[in-house]
Amino acid sequence: MSVAHHTAAELVHNIFDLQRALRGVTTAGMKYSELGPAHTGVLFFIGEGGPLRASALASRLGIGPSALSRQLADLEQFGFVVRSPDPLDGRACLLSLSEDGRTYLADTYERRAETLREILSDWTESEAEAASSSVQHLTEAFRTATAQHGGGGHATTADPRRFPRTTTESSTGNDGRHHLDPASESTKEDH
């Protein structure tokens, strides 16, 4: 069954409203020394994708090379991003996070997670899990649509409906977020 037009229109409005609210919370919680959301987004994509070319990064971010170039220059000046020669093409460079970049990104995620915990203090765990699942499902739909239309999106994340949720020990990944340790995985049903 298809989604009704008015429901889709309301969802578009709610997404934009969520973006504005999130930007407000993020900006209000920033310290003067922190990077802005655009720079943090660049760090996230570099960390998530591992070493990658600037052209691939610009495509994933949906921005032009000149805008990315300015952001990369800032991030390199802070020592958060490093360039290395591309072994497949000596004329190109690969971008990756430095140790300082990974630390900065991990600290940013921790602060934002704590802020969100405070904001959602009157929510139940199941309400937060349902919201997270809905946002993830929506994001995957956007990525799939972008990939199908050649927009450079990436639909590589596993479909959460096909795999059981896991609870495990976590570790900080290259993108600064906590990731599950596959060696200690157990399904939610095991608990």
N, C-alpha and C positions, 0 to 999 in steps of 0.2 A: 504494500500500500504506500502510496506517495504522500509526501508531506504537503499540507495545504499551503497556498500562497501566503495567507495572512500569518501562518505559523512561521514560515521561513522569514518573512519580513520582520516579525517580532524578534526572531532569533538574531537576525542581522543587527537590529537595534541593541539588543542585549549584549552582543559581542562587543560592539563599539563602546557601549556604556561600561562594560567590564574593562576594556583597554584603558579608558580614561580614568576609571577608579584605580586600577592597578598602577598606572603611571603616577597618579597623585600620591598613593601610599609609598611607592618606591622613591619618588622625589622627596617626599617629606622625611623619609627615614635615612636619606643619604647624608653622609658626612661631607664636609667641604672638599675633602681630599679624594673622594670616590669618583670613579668614572661615571659618565652618564649611561643611560640604558642602551644607547646605540653601541657604544664601545663594549659594554658588557655582553651585548648580543653577539658581537664579532668574536669576542673571546670564547663564548659558549660554542659557537659553530666551529671554531678552530679546534677546541678541545674535544668536541663530539666527533668530528670527522678525522681526527688525526692529522698528520701532515697533508696539506693540500695546497693546490695552486690558488693564487689570488682570483683567477678567472672563475674557478669552480666555487670559491667562497662567495664572490659577488653574485653568481647565479643563485646559490642557495639562499642568500640574504634578500635577493630581489632588488639589488641596488646597482648603480653604475660603477664602473671602475674608478672614476675620479673621486666619488664619495668614499669608496672603500680605501682608496689610496691615502686620503687624509686621515681616516680612522687608524689605518695600519701604521702610519708615521707616528701618530700619538702613542699607540700601544708599544711600538718599538722604542720610543723615547722613554717610556716608563719601564722598559725592560721586560714586558709581559709577553712579547711575541718575538720569535727568532726566525730568520730565513736560512734555508740551507739549499744547496744545489739539488735540482731534480735529477736523480740518477738516470732517468729515461730521456731527458732533454736538457743538455748543459746550458741552454739559453734561458731556461725557466727556473724559478725558485719554488720551494715548498715552505709553507708557513706552519709553524707549530708553537705551542705554548712553552714558555720557559718555566723553570721551577717557580719563579716569582709569579708568573701568570697563573699557574695551576693553584698556587696558594691563595692568590687574590680571589680567583673565581670560587674556590671552596669556601673561603671566608664570607664572600658575598652571598652564596647560597645559604650558609648557616644563619646569617643575620636575617635574610628574607624569610627563611622557614620559621625562625623564632617570631618575627613580626606577624606572620600569618597565623601562627599558633595563638598569639595574643588576640588578634582580630577575631578568630573563630572560637574563642574560649567558651562560648555558649552553644557550640555545635557538638553533636555527638560524633563519635568516631565513624559510625556508619554513614552519617550525613556527609562527612568530609570524604570518605571513600567513594560514595556515590557521585559527588561533585567531581572528584579526580577522574573517575571512570568516564563520566560524561565529557569532560574536557579532552581526555585522551582520545575518546571515540571521535569527537568532532575534529580534532587535529589530524587524525588518520584519514578522515574523509577528505579534508582539505589537501593533505599531501597526495593522496591517491588521485584526486581531481587534477592537481597541478602536474603530477607525473604523466597522466594520460594526455594532457594538453601541451606537453613539451616545455613546461615552465621551469624545469630544473629542480622541482621539488623532489624529495626523497621519501619514498614509502617503504622504508626498510624495517621499521619497528614491527615486532611480532604482534599479531592480532591478539588482544587480551582475551577475546572470547574463545580462542582456540587452545590457549594454554592456561593451566590453573595458576592463580596468584601464588607467589611464593613468599615465605618469610625466611630470611636468612640473616647471617652476619653481613654487615655492609662494609664497603671500603670506598675510599674516595677515588674516583676514576680520573682520567686525563681531563675531563670536562669540568671537574670540581664538584660534581654531584656525587652523592652516595649511591653506590651500585651494589647489587646483591653479590655475595660471594658464591659462585656456583658450586663450590666444594661443600657448602653447608646448606644447600637447598632442601627445603621440605615444603610440600604443598600446604595450602591453607587447610585443606581437608584433613591433613595429618594432625592438626592441633585441636 
